Amino acid sequence: MTRFYMMFLLCLTAIANAQLPHTLTQVARNLDSGDAYDIAFGGNNIIFLANGFSGLRAYEYDGNSLT
């Protein structure tokens, strides 16, 4: 019976949090075309992108844009 109440409270909490207002914020954007297969984050704000046709790309995020 205790397990039932724990599951009930867990589900109730998940449903209650889903009703909260959420906003999406765009922090960067890449206009290069192609298919991204994987992404990894390195040190010093470096982002590595595995692309199907171009191989591996590296971008630096300066707080406003990718370069």
N, CA, C and O atoms as CSV, one atom per row, in Angstrom:
chain,resi,resn,atom,element,x,y,z
A,1,MET,N,N,0.821,-1.195,0.000
A,1,MET,CA,C,0.000,0.000,0.000
A,1,MET,C,C,0.868,1.264,0.000
A,1,MET,O,O,0.530,2.259,-0.641
A,2,THR,N,N,1.980,1.211,0.721
A,2,THR,CA,C,2.873,2.356,0.766
A,2,THR,C,C,3.455,2.630,-0.616
A,2,THR,O,O,3.621,3.786,-1.007
A,3,ARG,N,N,3.762,1.572,-1.350
A,3,ARG,CA,C,4.297,1.733,-2.699
A,3,ARG,C,C,3.278,2.452,-3.590
A,3,ARG,O,O,3.652,3.295,-4.405
A,4,PHE,N,N,2.015,2.125,-3.436
A,4,PHE,CA,C,0.959,2.778,-4.217
A,4,PHE,C,C,0.928,4.278,-3.927
A,4,PHE,O,O,0.857,5.085,-4.854
A,5,TYR,N,N,0.979,4.653,-2.667
A,5,TYR,CA,C,0.943,6.071,-2.307
A,5,TYR,C,C,2.180,6.816,-2.814
A,5,TYR,O,O,2.082,7.966,-3.243
A,6,MET,N,N,3.325,6.169,-2.764
A,6,MET,CA,C,4.544,6.800,-3.275
A,6,MET,C,C,4.440,7.039,-4.781
A,6,MET,O,O,4.814,8.106,-5.267
A,7,MET,N,N,3.936,6.054,-5.517
A,7,MET,CA,C,3.769,6.211,-6.963
A,7,MET,C,C,2.731,7.292,-7.267
A,7,MET,O,O,2.901,8.074,-8.202
A,8,PHE,N,N,1.663,7.332,-6.482
A,8,PHE,CA,C,0.632,8.347,-6.666
A,8,PHE,C,C,1.211,9.749,-6.464
A,8,PHE,O,O,0.948,10.649,-7.262
A,9,LEU,N,N,1.989,9.934,-5.411
A,9,LEU,CA,C,2.600,11.239,-5.153
A,9,LEU,C,C,3.609,11.608,-6.235
A,9,LEU,O,O,3.694,12.772,-6.629
A,10,LEU,N,N,4.364,10.643,-6.714
A,10,LEU,CA,C,5.323,10.893,-7.778
A,10,LEU,C,C,4.614,11.340,-9.052
A,10,LEU,O,O,5.038,12.303,-9.690
A,11,CYS,N,N,3.545,10.653,-9.425
A,11,CYS,CA,C,2.782,11.029,-10.621
A,11,CYS,C,C,2.112,12.385,-10.443
A,11,CYS,O,O,2.079,13.185,-11.378
A,12,LEU,N,N,1.585,12.648,-9.272
A,12,LEU,CA,C,0.933,13.924,-9.005
A,12,LEU,C,C,1.935,15.070,-9.110
A,12,LEU,O,O,1.609,16.129,-9.646
A,13,THR,N,N,3.136,14.871,-8.607
A,13,THR,CA,C,4.176,15.891,-8.700
A,13,THR,C,C,4.568,16.138,-10.149
A,13,THR,O,O,4.748,17.287,-10.553
A,14,ALA,N,N,4.703,15.075,-10.934
A,14,ALA,CA,C,5.075,15.218,-12.346
A,14,ALA,C,C,3.998,15.967,-13.114
A,14,ALA,O,O,4.312,16.820,-13.945
A,15,ILE,N,N,2.744,15.664,-12.851
A,15,ILE,CA,C,1.639,16.347,-13.534
A,15,ILE,C,C,1.592,17.813,-13.122
A,15,ILE,O,O,1.372,18.684,-13.963
A,16,ALA,N,N,1.796,18.093,-11.845
A,16,ALA,CA,C,1.756,19.474,-11.366
A,16,ALA,C,C,2.878,20.297,-11.990
A,16,ALA,O,O,2.654,21.452,-12.353
A,17,ASN,N,N,4.083,19.732,-12.126
A,17,ASN,CA,C,5.197,20.460,-12.727
A,17,ASN,C,C,4.992,20.673,-14.216
A,17,ASN,O,O,5.474,21.663,-14.767
A,18,ALA,N,N,4.294,19.772,-14.874
A,18,ALA,CA,C,4.047,19.918,-16.309
A,18,ALA,C,C,3.114,21.088,-16.590
A,18,ALA,O,O,3.097,21.604,-17.708
A,19,GLN,N,N,2.347,21.509,-15.613
A,19,GLN,CA,C,1.404,22.600,-15.800
A,19,GLN,C,C,2.041,23.974,-15.604
A,19,GLN,O,O,1.416,24.988,-15.914
A,20,LEU,N,N,3.263,24.026,-15.098
A,20,LEU,CA,C,3.920,25.308,-14.873
A,20,LEU,C,C,4.286,25.951,-16.206
A,20,LEU,O,O,4.579,25.240,-17.168
A,21,PRO,N,N,4.275,27.278,-16.284
A,21,PRO,CA,C,4.655,27.932,-17.544
A,21,PRO,C,C,6.156,27.797,-17.794
A,21,PRO,O,O,6.972,27.997,-16.893
A,22,HIS,N,N,6.498,27.458,-19.017
A,22,HIS,CA,C,7.897,27.311,-19.409
A,22,HIS,C,C,8.153,28.188,-20.622
A,22,HIS,O,O,7.255,28.402,-21.436
A,23,THR,N,N,9.357,28.691,-20.745
A,23,THR,CA,C,9.731,29.473,-21.918
A,23,THR,C,C,11.028,28.923,-22.486
A,23,THR,O,O,11.890,28.449,-21.746
A,24,LEU,N,N,11.159,28.989,-23.801
A,24,LEU,CA,C,12.384,28.588,-24.478
A,24,LEU,C,C,13.156,29.842,-24.850
A,24,LEU,O,O,12.581,30.807,-25.353
A,25,THR,N,N,14.441,29.827,-24.604
A,25,THR,CA,C,15.293,30.964,-24.913
A,25,THR,C,C,16.368,30.525,-25.894
A,25,THR,O,O,17.126,29.597,-25.613
A,26,GLN,N,N,16.438,31.184,-27.034
A,26,GLN,CA,C,17.476,30.880,-28.017
A,26,GLN,C,C,18.751,31.583,-27.608
A,26,GLN,O,O,18.777,32.806,-27.469
A,27,VAL,N,N,19.808,30.812,-27.416
A,27,VAL,CA,C,21.079,31.410,-27.021
A,27,VAL,C,C,22.073,31.458,-28.174
A,27,VAL,O,O,23.019,32.245,-28.141
A,28,ALA,N,N,21.874,30.640,-29.178
A,28,ALA,CA,C,22.760,30.660,-30.346
A,28,ALA,C,C,22.060,29.964,-31.502
A,28,ALA,O,O,21.075,29.248,-31.319
A,29,ARG,N,N,22.594,30.191,-32.697
A,29,ARG,CA,C,21.990,29.590,-33.873
A,29,ARG,C,C,23.071,29.370,-34.925
A,29,ARG,O,O,23.994,30.173,-35.060
A,30,ASN,N,N,22.947,28.287,-35.657
A,30,ASN,CA,C,23.891,27.948,-36.713
A,30,ASN,C,C,23.117,27.851,-38.017
A,30,ASN,O,O,22.146,27.100,-38.103
A,31,LEU,N,N,23.531,28.598,-39.030
A,31,LEU,CA,C,22.821,28.603,-40.304
A,31,LEU,C,C,23.456,27.686,-41.344
A,31,LEU,O,O,22.990,27.642,-42.482
A,32,ASP,N,N,24.509,26.954,-40.980
A,32,ASP,CA,C,25.107,26.002,-41.913
A,32,ASP,C,C,24.128,24.861,-42.163
A,32,ASP,O,O,23.489,24.363,-41.236
A,33,SER,N,N,24.017,24.454,-43.422
A,33,SER,CA,C,23.116,23.348,-43.727
A,33,SER,C,C,23.847,22.026,-43.551
A,33,SER,O,O,25.077,21.982,-43.530
A,34,GLY,N,N,23.097,20.978,-43.430
A,34,GLY,CA,C,23.676,19.650,-43.274
A,34,GLY,C,C,22.985,18.900,-42.150
A,34,GLY,O,O,22.082,19.420,-41.495
A,35,ASP,N,N,23.420,17.690,-41.943
A,35,ASP,CA,C,22.853,16.839,-40.903
A,35,ASP,C,C,23.833,16.724,-39.748
A,35,ASP,O,O,24.999,16.381,-39.943
A,36,ALA,N,N,23.364,17.005,-38.571
A,36,ALA,CA,C,24.194,16.848,-37.379
A,36,ALA,C,C,23.937,15.467,-36.794
A,36,ALA,O,O,22.791,15.083,-36.560
A,37,TYR,N,N,25.016,14.725,-36.561
A,37,TYR,CA,C,24.882,13.380,-36.016
A,37,TYR,C,C,25.206,13.306,-34.537
A,37,TYR,O,O,24.682,12.438,-33.839
A,38,ASP,N,N,26.046,14.182,-34.048
A,38,ASP,CA,C,26.397,14.165,-32.632
A,38,ASP,C,C,26.992,15.514,-32.255
A,38,ASP,O,O,27.507,16.237,-33.108
A,39,ILE,N,N,26.918,15.841,-30.982
A,39,ILE,CA,C,27.451,17.102,-30.488
A,39,ILE,C,C,28.184,16.825,-29.182
A,39,ILE,O,O,27.765,15.981,-28.390
A,40,ALA,N,N,29.278,17.542,-28.967
A,40,ALA,CA,C,30.049,17.409,-27.729
A,40,ALA,C,C,30.496,18.795,-27.295
A,40,ALA,O,O,30.750,19.668,-28.125
A,41,PHE,N,N,30.588,18.986,-25.994
A,41,PHE,CA,C,30.991,20.266,-25.434
A,41,PHE,C,C,32.378,20.129,-24.833
A,41,PHE,O,O,32.607,19.291,-23.961
A,42,GLY,N,N,33.297,20.954,-25.302
A,42,GLY,CA,C,34.663,20.949,-24.788
A,42,GLY,C,C,34.871,22.119,-23.844
A,42,GLY,O,O,33.936,22.859,-23.537
A,43,GLY,N,N,36.085,22.275,-23.394
A,43,GLY,CA,C,36.410,23.386,-22.514
A,43,GLY,C,C,36.480,24.698,-23.279
A,43,GLY,O,O,36.529,24.699,-24.509
A,44,ASN,N,N,36.484,25.798,-22.570
A,44,ASN,CA,C,36.604,27.149,-23.137
A,44,ASN,C,C,35.499,27.475,-24.138
A,44,ASN,O,O,35.756,28.131,-25.148
A,45,ASN,N,N,34.277,27.027,-23.871
A,45,ASN,CA,C,33.097,27.327,-24.697
A,45,ASN,C,C,33.208,26.803,-26.126
A,45,ASN,O,O,32.648,27.411,-27.038
A,46,ILE,N,N,33.906,25.705,-26.344
A,46,ILE,CA,C,34.032,25.096,-27.663
A,46,ILE,C,C,32.964,24.010,-27.804
A,46,ILE,O,O,32.774,23.188,-26.907
A,47,ILE,N,N,32.274,24.024,-28.941
A,47,ILE,CA,C,31.252,23.034,-29.249
A,47,ILE,C,C,31.702,22.279,-30.492
A,47,ILE,O,O,32.020,22.893,-31.511
A,48,PHE,N,N,31.732,20.951,-30.415
A,48,PHE,CA,C,32.116,20.107,-31.540
A,48,PHE,C,C,30.865,19.476,-32.129
A,48,PHE,O,O,30.025,18.945,-31.402
A,49,LEU,N,N,30.745,19.537,-33.456
A,49,LEU,CA,C,29.576,19.020,-34.151
A,49,LEU,C,C,30.029,18.008,-35.190
A,49,LEU,O,O,30.824,18.334,-36.071
A,50,ALA,N,N,29.527,16.778,-35.092
A,50,ALA,CA,C,29.828,15.748,-36.083
A,50,ALA,C,C,28.787,15.853,-37.189
A,50,ALA,O,O,27.591,15.672,-36.956
A,51,ASN,N,N,29.261,16.148,-38.396
A,51,ASN,CA,C,28.387,16.365,-39.540
A,51,ASN,C,C,28.631,15.250,-40.545
A,51,ASN,O,O,29.761,14.791,-40.710
A,52,GLY,N,N,27.570,14.813,-41.217
A,52,GLY,CA,C,27.675,13.696,-42.140
A,52,GLY,C,C,28.579,13.942,-43.326
A,52,GLY,O,O,29.317,13.037,-43.716
A,53,PHE,N,N,28.558,15.129,-43.922
A,53,PHE,CA,C,29.318,15.393,-45.136
A,53,PHE,C,C,30.566,16.230,-44.891
A,53,PHE,O,O,31.538,16.105,-45.635
A,54,SER,N,N,30.567,17.070,-43.880
A,54,SER,CA,C,31.696,17.974,-43.632
A,54,SER,C,C,32.651,17.455,-42.582
A,54,SER,O,O,33.658,18.101,-42.295
A,55,GLY,N,N,32.367,16.327,-42.012
A,55,GLY,CA,C,33.233,15.806,-40.958
A,55,GLY,C,C,32.957,16.471,-39.627
A,55,GLY,O,O,31.802,16.682,-39.257
A,56,LEU,N,N,34.000,16.797,-38.916
A,56,LEU,CA,C,33.897,17.390,-37.586
A,56,LEU,C,C,34.062,18.898,-37.676
A,56,LEU,O,O,35.021,19.392,-38.268
A,57,ARG,N,N,33.131,19.618,-37.092
A,57,ARG,CA,C,33.205,21.083,-37.043
A,57,ARG,C,C,33.374,21.518,-35.593
A,57,ARG,O,O,32.881,20.856,-34.679
A,58,ALA,N,N,34.061,22.615,-35.388
A,58,ALA,CA,C,34.241,23.170,-34.045
A,58,ALA,C,C,33.775,24.617,-34.060
A,58,ALA,O,O,34.154,25.393,-34.937
A,59,TYR,N,N,32.958,24.969,-33.093
A,59,TYR,CA,C,32.442,26.326,-32.962
A,59,TYR,C,C,32.792,26.844,-31.577
A,59,TYR,O,O,32.872,26.078,-30.617
A,60,GLU,N,N,33.000,28.149,-31.485
A,60,GLU,CA,C,33.230,28.788,-30.194
A,60,GLU,C,C,32.032,29.667,-29.885
A,60,GLU,O,O,31.604,30.465,-30.718
A,61,TYR,N,N,31.495,29.516,-28.683
A,61,TYR,CA,C,30.358,30.319,-28.248
A,61,TYR,C,C,30.876,31.446,-27.372
A,61,TYR,O,O,31.459,31.197,-26.318
A,62,ASP,N,N,30.664,32.701,-27.808
A,62,ASP,CA,C,31.191,33.858,-27.079
A,62,ASP,C,C,30.168,34.510,-26.156
A,62,ASP,O,O,30.411,35.603,-25.644
A,63,GLY,N,N,29.046,33.867,-25.939
A,63,GLY,CA,C,28.001,34.433,-25.096
A,63,GLY,C,C,26.842,34.967,-25.899
A,63,GLY,O,O,25.743,35.120,-25.365
A,64,ASN,N,N,27.060,35.260,-27.190
A,64,ASN,CA,C,26.003,35.770,-28.054
A,64,ASN,C,C,25.842,34.968,-29.334
A,64,ASN,O,O,24.727,34.824,-29.835
A,65,SER,N,N,26.919,34.452,-29.861
A,65,SER,CA,C,26.834,33.758,-31.146
A,65,SER,C,C,27.913,32.690,-31.249
A,65,SER,O,O,28.861,32.654,-30.465
A,66,LEU,N,N,27.738,31.824,-32.240
A,66,LEU,CA,C,28.729,30.800,-32.541
A,66,LEU,C,C,29.660,31.322,-33.619
A,66,LEU,O,O,29.198,31.876,-34.616
A,67,THR,N,N,30.953,31.158,-33.438
A,67,THR,CA,C,31.915,31.577,-34.462
A,67,THR,C,C,32.792,30.409,-34.853
A,67,THR,O,O,33.670,30.554,-35.704
